[in-house]
Each structure stands twice: as C-alpha cells, then as structure tokens.
Amino acid sequence: MKIPSAITAMIAGIVLTLASLWIGQNHGLMPVAASDEAPLVDGLFNTMMTISAALFFLVEGALIISVFKFRKSPGDETDGPPVEGNLSLEILWTAIPVVIVMGLSVYSYEVYNAMGGLDPMASHDHGHKMVAMKPGAAKVLRTAYAIAAPLPGSEAAEAMTTEEKIALGVGASPENQGKPPDVEVNVLGLQFAWIFTYPETGVVSGELHIPAGKDVQLNINAQDVLHAFWVPQFRLKQDAIPGRPTELRFKPKTPGDYPLICAELCGAYHGAMQTRVIVHTPEDYDAWMQSQIAMQQDEQNPAVTLAMNPADKSPAEFLAPYTSDLGITSETVKQLHSHNHH
C-alpha cells in the first residue's frame, strides 16, 4: 500500500523535530554550569543547537533524497526540464532565516539583560572606584609586577590612579541593581599573569578565591595590552582594557576549582596566561580569607619579604621562591622578565 505523501511528510517532520530537540538538549558540548548565569547562556546555546540540527537534517536529507530520486536513469540522454525559478520557494527560504535570526536576537537580548549586561552602571554611583589597598599589600603588588610596570605618565599608569571611570561590562542582574555586591575584587591583567586584590582586607593573590552563593563583583583593569577574563564554567568573558575599567558581576553556585584563561591574544606567552578560580563554600572562604590576613601580618610570610627585595637580585630571581605562594608559576615570572628586557 502506498502511503500518501502528506502523511509521509508529517511523519518525517515529527522525526526531524524530535531528533533535533534531543540533540539540542543532549549534545554534551558545554562544561559544568558553575554560576547562576550559566543556565541562561546554556538555554540560548541549546536553542541554537536545536535549530542548527533541524536545518542540517532538512538540508542534508533533501540532498540525499534528491540524489536517489532524481538521478539520471540508465540510457537517458535528455536534458532536464528548463526550470527558471520558483517565487514561492524563494520567499520561503528567505523568510525562514529572517524569522530564525530575529527570534534568536530577541532571545539573546533577554539573556544579556537578565545577566546585567545592559546596565553595568546600575550598582554604582556612576563611577568605577579603585579602592585603596593597605600599605603592605600595595608594596607586594608593586613588587610582583615591577618587571612589567608601565612607564610613568603612560595611559596604563594613569589608569591605575584614576579615581573615577565609566564602567563597561556585565553589571548586576535586574533584581540586584542598586544593591552592593557581597564580595568585591579588583582584577589586574598584565603580561602574562592575573593579580587579584581584595580591597576590604588588602589581601593579594595570584588566584581568584570566591564564595559560592554570593554576589561577586570584579573590577577589571589591564596594565599593558588587551586581555580577556574568561571562565568557561561560568559562561562569562569580559575584556580587560588598558586605561578603561570594566566590570563583571555574577554569582558562583558550585564549589570547585576552575580554569581562568586569557581569551585575547596578548603577546608571545599568551597561552601561558592562566590561573585558577577557586569557589569555596562560605565557611571555607572565610577561613581562607582569615588565613591570608594572618599570613600578611606575619613578618616571615612572603608578602612581607617581597617588599624588601635586595638590590643584588633581579626581580625574576627574587620572586622565583615565592611564586607558588602567590599562585604564579616560575615560568610566568621568567617570561615577564624576558619580555621586559626585549
């Protein structure tokens, strides 16, 4: 019995839809979602995967069917029918992409707004403040990146002392706009390392430590060239721009150890510009912070010793024994030293 073409088309459409939906939800391409913002991005990505799978099956299926159904019969030397065009078909294949692109544009707009990207200034008094550090922490920070320090009077140097800048980036979500963050961290990107300063305590670290379930705000600056702060598990990426502070506000939800990668080509050792984001439980975060404060107050800890670099050693030679305590590899220090002398 021959099945009517309408029923065949309906069955094919159902199978195509189900297969596309399954692929869109089970592609397994994304890492663990470790922030409250991640499901928003994943929803958009899954929608695009569903649409892409449907279009792939539709186009490739039509090609395969055409190869077998409309192939030349043995001994047939005639020309094909002189088809010049089909206005209805052309309108259809133009209208479908337009509708898809417009729908994805509206969806992505809503996701970006829900993450706080449309108003990064909402949590500020229209200024991006650089909070002063404690004197001891300031000495450590200056010593740690002295080998790549900007020239006095340069744009990068001016950016480090500017009191007020217009914030760019991803700010507070609509429900948190106007509310101060639970944790604020100043982030400095430089060739080829990240340095994190906690302004409330003056703690300085080469790794980012944050508590799960708390609203975190990163005030991001670049000392030399363009860098990008990217944590794939958070689904967040924000440029670090010399002379122009940027902001990234989010809420980590899953304790763990995640890679932090520079996603902008920033020089010869760009690939080595990596560190870790460690998401603690609130209790473990408080314990870590207290341990760092205690170390900072201890005269024998590396933070104090770093401020007394003997003149007979180069910065790279002196910093090498303490890099593990700061979360910076010795290879990075050597690269910084080499880069500065080239």
C-alpha positions in Angstrom: 0.0 0.0 0.0 1.3 3.4 -1.0 1.5 5.9 1.9 0.1 9.4 0.9 2.9 12.0 0.6 1.2 14.2 3.1 1.4 11.5 5.8 5.0 10.8 4.9 5.9 14.5 5.2 4.2 14.7 8.6 6.0 11.6 9.9 9.3 13.0 8.6 8.6 16.3 10.3 7.8 14.7 13.6 11.0 12.6 13.5 13.1 15.6 12.4 11.6 17.7 15.3 12.2 15.0 17.9 15.7 14.3 16.7 16.6 18.0 16.7 15.2 18.5 20.2 17.1 15.6 21.6 20.4 16.8 20.1 19.8 20.3 21.3 19.4 19.1 24.9 22.0 16.3 24.9 24.9 17.5 22.8 27.3 17.4 25.8 29.4 20.2 24.4 29.3 22.5 27.4 31.3 22.1 30.6 29.7 22.1 34.1 27.4 25.1 34.8 29.0 26.6 37.9 27.3 30.0 38.1 23.7 31.3 38.3 24.3 33.0 34.9 25.4 29.7 33.1 21.8 28.2 32.7 20.8 31.4 30.8 23.6 31.0 28.3 23.1 27.3 28.1 19.4 27.8 27.2 20.3 30.1 24.4 23.0 27.7 23.2 20.7 24.7 23.3 18.1 26.6 21.3 20.7 27.4 18.6 21.9 23.7 18.6 18.2 22.5 18.1 17.7 24.9 15.2 21.0 24.0 13.7 20.4 20.3 13.9 16.9 20.7 12.3 18.4 22.7 9.4 21.2 20.3 9.0 18.9 17.3 8.8 16.5 19.1 6.5 19.1 20.3 4.0 21.2 17.1 4.0 18.1 14.9 3.9 16.8 16.8 0.9 20.2 16.4 -0.9 20.3 12.6 -0.2 16.7 12.0 -1.3 17.3 14.1 -4.5 20.4 12.1 -5.3 18.4 8.8 -5.4 15.0 10.0 -6.5 16.1 12.4 -9.3 19.2 10.6 -10.6 19.6 10.0 -14.3 18.1 6.8 -15.4 20.3 4.4 -17.4 20.3 5.3 -21.1 18.6 8.7 -20.5 20.5 11.3 -22.6 17.8 14.0 -22.5 18.2 17.4 -20.8 16.4 18.2 -17.5 13.3 20.4 -17.5 14.1 24.1 -18.0 13.1 25.3 -14.5 13.8 29.0 -14.2 12.7 29.8 -10.7 10.0 29.4 -8.0 8.9 32.6 -6.4 7.1 31.0 -3.5 10.1 28.8 -2.7 12.5 31.8 -2.8 10.2 33.7 -0.5 10.0 30.8 1.9 13.8 30.1 2.2 14.3 33.9 2.7 11.6 34.3 5.3 12.6 31.3 7.4 16.2 32.5 8.1 14.8 36.0 8.8 12.4 34.7 11.4 15.1 32.5 13.0 17.6 35.3 13.2 15.1 37.8 14.6 13.9 35.2 17.2 17.4 34.5 18.3 18.2 38.2 18.5 15.3 38.8 20.9 16.2 35.7 22.9 19.9 36.8 23.3 18.8 40.3 24.2 16.7 39.0 27.0 19.5 36.7 28.2 22.0 39.6 28.2 19.6 41.8 30.1 18.9 39.1 32.7 22.7 38.8 33.3 23.0 42.5 33.8 24.8 43.3 30.6 22.6 46.2 29.5 23.3 48.3 32.6 26.7 47.7 34.3 26.4 51.0 36.0 23.2 50.1 37.9 25.2 49.0 41.0 27.3 52.2 41.1 27.0 55.9 41.7 28.1 56.3 38.1 31.7 55.7 38.8 34.1 52.8 39.0 36.1 53.3 42.1 39.6 51.9 42.6 39.6 51.2 46.4 42.9 51.9 48.1 44.9 48.9 49.4 46.6 48.7 52.7 50.3 49.9 52.5 51.8 46.4 52.9 49.6 44.9 50.2 50.4 47.8 47.9 54.1 47.1 48.3 53.6 43.5 47.5 51.5 44.2 44.4 54.0 46.8 43.1 56.9 44.3 43.6 55.0 41.4 42.0 54.6 43.2 38.7 57.5 45.6 38.8 59.2 43.8 36.0 56.4 44.8 33.7 55.4 48.1 35.1 54.2 50.8 32.8 56.2 54.0 32.1 55.3 57.0 34.3 52.7 59.2 32.6 51.6 56.4 30.2 47.9 55.6 29.7 48.2 52.4 31.7 49.9 54.1 34.6 47.3 56.8 34.6 44.5 54.2 34.7 45.9 52.8 38.0 45.4 56.1 39.8 42.2 57.3 38.3 39.5 57.8 40.9 36.5 57.5 38.6 35.9 55.7 35.4 32.8 54.8 33.4 32.1 51.1 33.9 31.7 48.7 31.0 30.8 45.1 31.0 28.2 42.9 32.8 26.8 44.5 35.9 24.1 43.5 38.4 21.1 41.5 37.2 17.8 43.5 37.2 16.8 42.1 40.6 20.1 43.1 42.2 20.5 46.5 40.6 21.2 49.2 43.2 22.4 46.6 45.7 26.1 46.4 46.7 27.8 43.1 46.0 28.6 40.6 48.7 32.3 40.3 47.6 34.3 42.8 45.5 37.6 42.0 43.9 40.0 44.2 41.9 41.5 42.3 39.0 44.6 43.3 37.2 45.7 41.6 33.9 49.3 42.0 32.8 51.7 40.2 30.5 51.3 37.3 31.5 49.5 36.9 34.8 46.4 37.8 36.8 46.6 39.6 40.1 43.6 39.8 42.5 43.2 42.3 45.3 40.5 42.2 47.9 40.0 45.9 48.8 38.3 45.3 52.1 41.2 43.4 53.6 44.2 44.3 51.3 44.8 40.6 50.5 46.6 40.0 47.3 46.5 36.7 45.4 47.5 35.1 42.1 44.3 33.0 42.2 40.7 34.2 42.5 39.0 32.8 45.6 35.3 33.5 45.9 32.4 32.1 47.9 29.6 30.0 46.4 26.1 31.5 46.6 27.4 35.1 47.0 27.1 38.0 44.6 30.6 38.8 43.3 31.8 41.9 41.5 35.1 42.0 39.7 36.6 45.4 38.8 38.8 44.5 35.9 41.8 46.5 34.6 44.7 45.8 32.2 48.1 47.2 32.8 49.6 46.9 29.3 47.6 45.4 26.4 44.1 44.0 25.9 43.4 40.8 27.9 40.2 38.9 28.5 38.9 37.3 31.7 37.2 34.0 30.7 35.9 31.2 32.9 34.1 28.7 30.7 32.3 27.0 33.6 30.7 30.4 34.5 29.8 31.2 30.8 31.3 34.6 31.3 34.0 36.5 29.5 35.0 40.2 29.9 37.8 42.2 28.2 40.4 43.8 30.4 41.1 47.1 28.6 44.2 49.4 29.3 43.0 52.7 30.8 39.3 51.7 30.8 38.0 49.7 33.8 35.4 47.0 33.1 33.1 45.2 35.4 31.9 41.6 35.7 29.2 40.7 38.3 27.9 37.2 38.8 27.0 34.6 41.4 29.0 31.3 41.5 26.9 28.4 42.7 29.1 25.2 42.6 32.2 24.9 44.8 35.2 23.7 42.8 38.5 24.5 41.0 38.0 26.1 37.6 40.5 27.4 35.0 40.8 31.1 34.3 42.0 31.7 30.8 43.0 34.9 28.9 40.9 34.8 25.7 42.6 37.7 23.9 46.0 37.3 22.1 48.1 39.4 24.4 51.7 38.6 23.4 54.2 35.8 22.9 53.3 33.9 26.1 49.5 34.4 25.8 48.9 30.7 26.1 50.6 30.6 29.5 48.4 33.3 30.9 46.2 31.0 33.0 45.4 30.7 36.7 42.6 29.2 38.8 39.2 30.3 40.2 38.5 28.5 43.4 34.9 28.6 44.5 34.7 27.8 48.3 31.7 27.2 50.5 31.1 30.4 52.5 32.7 28.8 55.6 35.8 27.7 53.7 36.1 31.1 52.0 36.0 32.9 55.4 38.7 30.5 56.6 40.8 31.1 53.6 40.5 34.9 53.9 41.4 34.8 57.6 44.5 32.7 56.8 45.6 35.2 54.2 45.2 38.1 56.6 47.2 36.2 59.2 49.9 35.5 56.7 50.0 39.1 55.6 50.5 40.2 59.2 53.3 37.6 59.8 56.7 39.1 59.3 58.1 35.9 57.9 55.5 35.4 55.2 56.4 36.0 51.5 54.1 39.0 51.3 56.2 41.0 53.8 59.5 39.6 52.5 58.7 40.6 48.9 58.6 44.2 49.9 62.3 44.0 50.9 63.8 42.8 47.6 67.6 43.0 48.0 69.3 45.2 45.3 71.7 42.4 44.3 69.0 40.2 42.8 66.9 40.7 39.7 63.1 40.8 40.2 62.8 37.4 38.5 65.5 35.8 40.7 64.0 37.2 43.9 60.4 36.4 43.0 61.0 32.8 42.0 61.0 31.2 45.5 57.6 32.9 46.3 55.7 32.3 43.2 53.9 29.2 44.4 52.6 31.1 47.5 51.2 33.8 45.2 49.7 31.3 42.8 52.0 32.4 39.9 54.3 29.9 38.2 58.1 30.5 38.0 57.8 30.1 34.2 55.5 33.2 34.1 57.9 35.2 36.2 60.8 34.3 33.7 58.6 35.2 30.8 57.7 38.6 32.3 61.4 39.2 33.0 62.4 38.3 29.4 59.6 40.3 27.9 60.6 43.4 29.9 64.2 43.2 28.6 63.2 42.7 25.0 
